[in-house]
Amino acid sequence: MNKRTITHIVLLVVIINFLSQGRGETNKVVSLKSVASNNSTTNRPSWSVKYTACEGSTDTNGLSCNLRVENDQGNPLCTIDINNKSTNAFLKCWNIYRVAYLKIDLLDSEGKLIDKTELGKQCGTIPDQQQWEVLAHDRRVEWSSGQARTPGLGVLVAKQDHQYGTHFYISDLFELKRAGEYTLRVQIPLVQLVGSKFQITWLPEIAGKIQIRSSDAPK
């Protein structure tokens, strides 16, 4: 085998490695943890929870919400989204939800509220009319330039569940100190552009009983 052949083989191996690394980055699965919040649970105790799923009551418009709690990376991950049980489609609904938009409380077995973290204290913060207009404008600009997948407003489809929602980690939002039975209460708003105004409709609160266990709780 001459030097030229060896050189070609080496270059081919380098190219193959480069392309395979590129494909690996493209197909990398992003953990839900990075989606749930900006507050890392890395230095917090690890907790586990039995899978829980429940649905809230339905309002006069035929809307309700789902709540699911499951384990993810050593902490209970909660998912809340909207059901439309009616035969009507709701147009121009804001479909980009942040944890801060939710109203969330965690109560212990005696009905006492669990203290919130700094991130948890931000929950229930809803933009005002001017802020919604800025958010919608910026999103349209990003979408039109190809930087976003949706323009920010979409349709809440008739007779369809698991629409528009978000994720959060319980230990990101609450100062958990011991295992036990808890009640998680959550409300999610439907944000809809009606005419030129953003209208906020809070869906009925959903409350789920969850049993939290600890693997390395503080002593």
One Martini backbone bead per residue (centre of mass of N, CA, C, O) as a GRO file, in nm:
protein
  219
    1MET     BB    1   0.093   0.039   0.027
    2ASN     BB    2   0.080   0.356  -0.045
    3LYS     BB    3   0.081   0.682   0.059
    4ARG     BB    4  -0.167   0.777  -0.099
    5THR     BB    5  -0.366   0.565   0.005
    6ILE     BB    6  -0.336   0.628   0.307
    7THR     BB    7  -0.428   0.921   0.287
    8HIS     BB    8  -0.713   0.859   0.180
    9ILE     BB    9  -0.808   0.691   0.420
   10VAL     BB   10  -0.775   0.905   0.640
   11LEU     BB   11  -0.967   1.113   0.511
   12LEU     BB   12  -1.217   0.929   0.513
   13VAL     BB   13  -1.237   0.889   0.820
   14VAL     BB   14  -1.266   1.185   0.895
   15ILE     BB   15  -1.527   1.237   0.736
   16ILE     BB   16  -1.704   1.023   0.873
   17ASN     BB   17  -1.679   1.134   1.161
   18PHE     BB   18  -1.793   1.414   1.102
   19LEU     BB   19  -2.074   1.324   0.997
   20SER     BB   20  -2.161   1.158   1.248
   21GLN     BB   21  -2.153   1.397   1.444
   22GLY     BB   22  -2.363   1.569   1.301
   23ARG     BB   23  -2.596   1.365   1.329
   24GLY     BB   24  -2.591   1.353   1.637
   25GLU     BB   25  -2.671   1.651   1.684
   26THR     BB   26  -2.937   1.652   1.525
   27ASN     BB   27  -3.060   1.385   1.702
   28LYS     BB   28  -3.067   1.502   1.967
   29VAL     BB   29  -3.206   1.462   2.278
   30VAL     BB   30  -3.407   1.669   2.461
   31SER     BB   31  -3.465   1.733   2.765
   32LEU     BB   32  -3.735   1.822   2.957
   33LYS     BB   33  -3.575   1.986   3.162
   34SER     BB   34  -3.501   2.226   2.966
   35VAL     BB   35  -3.812   2.297   2.925
   36ALA     BB   36  -3.940   2.345   3.207
   37SER     BB   37  -3.678   2.517   3.309
   38ASN     BB   38  -3.413   2.737   3.437
   39ASN     BB   39  -3.407   2.558   3.696
   40SER     BB   40  -3.195   2.363   3.855
   41THR     BB   41  -3.192   2.017   4.007
   42THR     BB   42  -2.904   1.913   4.070
   43ASN     BB   43  -2.887   2.016   4.397
   44ARG     BB   44  -3.122   1.842   4.456
   45PRO     BB   45  -3.317   1.628   4.568
   46SER     BB   46  -3.440   1.311   4.517
   47TRP     BB   47  -3.746   1.213   4.358
   48SER     BB   48  -4.054   1.024   4.376
   49VAL     BB   49  -4.339   0.906   4.171
   50LYS     BB   50  -4.649   0.822   4.107
   51TYR     BB   51  -4.834   0.786   3.855
   52THR     BB   52  -5.038   1.069   3.743
   53ALA     BB   53  -5.387   1.118   3.630
   54CYS     BB   54  -5.593   1.409   3.544
   55GLU     BB   55  -5.916   1.580   3.531
   56GLY     BB   56  -6.089   1.849   3.502
   57SER     BB   57  -6.329   2.047   3.490
   58THR     BB   58  -6.591   2.185   3.298
   59ASP     BB   59  -6.672   2.448   3.129
   60THR     BB   60  -6.901   2.639   2.946
   61ASN     BB   61  -6.705   2.591   2.678
   62GLY     BB   62  -6.568   2.290   2.704
   63LEU     BB   63  -6.324   2.326   2.909
   64SER     BB   64  -6.014   2.169   3.006
   65CYS     BB   65  -5.768   1.982   3.205
   66ASN     BB   66  -5.454   1.824   3.222
   67LEU     BB   67  -5.275   1.599   3.455
   68ARG     BB   68  -4.927   1.499   3.480
   69VAL     BB   69  -4.727   1.261   3.677
   70GLU     BB   70  -4.369   1.199   3.659
   71ASN     BB   71  -4.069   1.055   3.605
   72ASP     BB   72  -3.757   1.265   3.577
   73GLN     BB   73  -3.446   1.264   3.666
   74GLY     BB   74  -3.537   1.237   3.985
   75ASN     BB   75  -3.818   1.394   3.915
   76PRO     BB   76  -4.117   1.543   3.919
   77LEU     BB   77  -4.313   1.563   3.626
   78CYS     BB   78  -4.522   1.814   3.489
   79THR     BB   79  -4.830   1.808   3.290
   80ILE     BB   80  -5.013   2.067   3.114
   81ASP     BB   81  -5.335   2.072   2.943
   82ILE     BB   82  -5.581   2.107   2.686
   83ASN     BB   83  -5.935   2.071   2.655
   84ASN     BB   84  -6.177   2.019   2.381
   85LYS     BB   85  -6.520   1.917   2.407
   86SER     BB   86  -6.623   2.074   2.193
   87THR     BB   87  -6.749   2.183   1.861
   88ASN     BB   88  -6.553   2.422   1.896
   89ALA     BB   89  -6.335   2.649   1.762
   90PHE     BB   90  -6.048   2.823   1.877
   91LEU     BB   91  -5.924   3.122   1.787
   92LYS     BB   92  -5.639   3.278   1.843
   93CYS     BB   93  -5.433   3.106   2.022
   94TRP     BB   94  -5.203   3.091   2.254
   95ASN     BB   95  -4.909   2.846   2.214
   96ILE     BB   96  -4.702   2.979   2.439
   97TYR     BB   97  -4.595   2.833   2.728
   98ARG     BB   98  -4.541   2.925   3.067
   99VAL     BB   99  -4.500   2.871   3.394
  100ALA     BB  100  -4.577   3.167   3.486
  101TYR     BB  101  -4.888   3.141   3.387
  102LEU     BB  102  -4.935   2.970   3.628
  103LYS     BB  103  -5.130   2.829   3.887
  104ILE     BB  104  -4.951   2.718   4.187
  105ASP     BB  105  -5.000   2.453   4.434
  106LEU     BB  106  -4.874   2.303   4.747
  107LEU     BB  107  -4.998   2.045   4.963
  108ASP     BB  108  -5.023   1.891   5.239
  109SER     BB  109  -5.192   1.661   5.443
  110GLU     BB  110  -5.290   1.937   5.618
  111GLY     BB  111  -5.318   2.190   5.405
  112LYS     BB  112  -5.036   2.309   5.369
  113LEU     BB  113  -4.834   2.531   5.233
  114ILE     BB  114  -4.571   2.526   5.023
  115ASP     BB  115  -4.291   2.658   4.972
  116LYS     BB  116  -4.141   2.871   4.747
  117THR     BB  117  -3.946   2.942   4.514
  118GLU     BB  118  -3.836   3.183   4.316
  119LEU     BB  119  -3.974   3.057   4.071
  120GLY     BB  120  -4.254   2.998   4.202
  121LYS     BB  121  -4.323   3.309   4.258
  122GLN     BB  122  -4.379   3.364   3.938
  123CYS     BB  123  -4.636   3.244   3.940
  124GLY     BB  124  -4.908   3.415   3.783
  125THR     BB  125  -4.764   3.577   3.549
  126ILE     BB  126  -4.935   3.807   3.351
  127PRO     BB  127  -4.955   3.967   3.086
  128ASP     BB  128  -5.031   4.245   2.949
  129GLN     BB  129  -5.152   4.393   2.677
  130GLN     BB  130  -4.882   4.514   2.580
  131GLN     BB  131  -4.711   4.254   2.616
  132TRP     BB  132  -4.870   4.078   2.419
  133GLU     BB  133  -4.817   4.252   2.169
  134VAL     BB  134  -4.511   4.214   2.175
  135LEU     BB  135  -4.501   3.907   2.165
  136ALA     BB  136  -4.658   3.878   1.897
  137HIS     BB  137  -4.472   4.045   1.721
  138ASP     BB  138  -4.205   3.892   1.770
  139ARG     BB  139  -4.310   3.617   1.671
  140ARG     BB  140  -4.378   3.698   1.379
  141VAL     BB  141  -4.091   3.776   1.304
  142GLU     BB  142  -3.962   3.498   1.357
  143TRP     BB  143  -4.146   3.337   1.167
  144SER     BB  144  -4.094   3.501   0.895
  145SER     BB  145  -3.767   3.429   0.933
  146GLY     BB  146  -3.750   3.115   1.047
  147GLN     BB  147  -3.713   3.108   1.387
  148ALA     BB  148  -4.010   2.987   1.390
  149ARG     BB  149  -4.276   2.751   1.374
  150THR     BB  150  -4.474   2.968   1.494
  151PRO     BB  151  -4.682   3.263   1.533
  152GLY     BB  152  -4.843   3.195   1.834
  153LEU     BB  153  -5.113   3.142   1.677
  154GLY     BB  154  -5.403   2.926   1.717
  155VAL     BB  155  -5.596   2.629   1.725
  156LEU     BB  156  -5.862   2.504   1.916
  157VAL     BB  157  -5.963   2.205   1.876
  158ALA     BB  158  -6.221   2.017   1.828
  159LYS     BB  159  -6.238   1.745   2.004
  160GLN     BB  160  -5.955   1.798   2.178
  161ASP     BB  161  -5.664   1.694   2.333
  162HIS     BB  162  -5.363   1.794   2.433
  163GLN     BB  163  -5.328   2.114   2.438
  164TYR     BB  164  -5.159   2.351   2.516
  165GLY     BB  165  -4.862   2.358   2.713
  166THR     BB  166  -4.664   2.240   3.002
  167HIS     BB  167  -4.370   2.217   3.208
  168PHE     BB  168  -4.275   2.089   3.546
  169TYR     BB  169  -4.092   2.097   3.847
  170ILE     BB  170  -4.149   2.064   4.172
  171SER     BB  171  -3.847   2.131   4.280
  172ASP     BB  172  -3.840   2.416   4.135
  173LEU     BB  173  -4.107   2.545   4.300
  174PHE     BB  174  -4.045   2.371   4.569
  175GLU     BB  175  -3.972   2.314   4.922
  176LEU     BB  176  -3.872   2.016   4.963
  177LYS     BB  177  -3.835   1.797   5.277
  178ARG     BB  178  -4.059   1.565   5.245
  179ALA     BB  179  -4.229   1.298   5.244
  180GLY     BB  180  -4.558   1.232   5.089
  181GLU     BB  181  -4.873   1.366   5.080
  182TYR     BB  182  -5.007   1.555   4.804
  183THR     BB  183  -5.143   1.865   4.667
  184LEU     BB  184  -5.198   1.962   4.332
  185ARG     BB  185  -5.251   2.296   4.210
  186VAL     BB  186  -5.392   2.393   3.885
  187GLN     BB  187  -5.377   2.669   3.645
  188ILE     BB  188  -5.491   2.750   3.313
  189PRO     BB  189  -5.476   2.967   3.047
  190LEU     BB  190  -5.672   3.119   2.802
  191VAL     BB  191  -5.530   3.276   2.515
  192GLN     BB  192  -5.711   3.531   2.329
  193LEU     BB  193  -5.772   3.684   2.021
  194VAL     BB  194  -6.007   3.958   2.035
  195GLY     BB  195  -5.958   4.123   1.789
  196SER     BB  196  -5.728   4.349   1.962
  197LYS     BB  197  -5.761   4.157   2.217
  198PHE     BB  198  -5.652   4.001   2.503
  199GLN     BB  199  -5.795   3.703   2.640
  200ILE     BB  200  -5.860   3.577   2.970
  201THR     BB  201  -5.912   3.222   3.056
  202TRP     BB  202  -5.978   3.040   3.332
  203LEU     BB  203  -5.950   2.736   3.412
  204PRO     BB  204  -6.027   2.494   3.596
  205GLU     BB  205  -5.919   2.364   3.863
  206ILE     BB  206  -5.660   2.126   3.935
  207ALA     BB  207  -5.650   1.827   4.150
  208GLY     BB  208  -5.372   1.628   4.276
  209LYS     BB  209  -5.277   1.330   4.410
  210ILE     BB  210  -4.949   1.285   4.563
  211GLN     BB  211  -4.674   1.053   4.601
  212ILE     BB  212  -4.382   1.132   4.774
  213ARG     BB  213  -4.053   1.017   4.735
  214SER     BB  214  -3.732   0.946   4.883
  215SER     BB  215  -3.370   0.898   4.824
  216ASP     BB  216  -3.214   1.198   4.939
  217ALA     BB  217  -3.304   1.343   5.179
  218PRO     BB  218  -3.280   1.556   5.412
  219LYS     BB  219  -3.196   1.533   5.759
   0.00000   0.00000   0.00000
